[in-house]
């Protein structure tokens, strides 16, 4: 008994991880979207949101780095102050 093998594309994996139900409806059941213009707008909105989230994560990393630097400099300043006063 042979099993039919289908080619799995990277775009299919991306769509599946985004929404398994939408992938199943489109690829397995071959259901066309009822509002393709809304789908395009929604995809664009999600891409823009993803970029905003990535930028926020980058700002957060920079904030952590700057906080660590400020704490390090404060520690050095405290050590110098204690050394000079004692």
Buried (B, 14 or more C-beta within 10 A) or exposed (E): EEEEEEEEEEEBEEBBEEEEEBBEBBEEEEEEEEEEEEEEEEEEEEEEEEEEEEEEEEEEEEEEEEEEEEEEEEEEEEEEEEEEEE
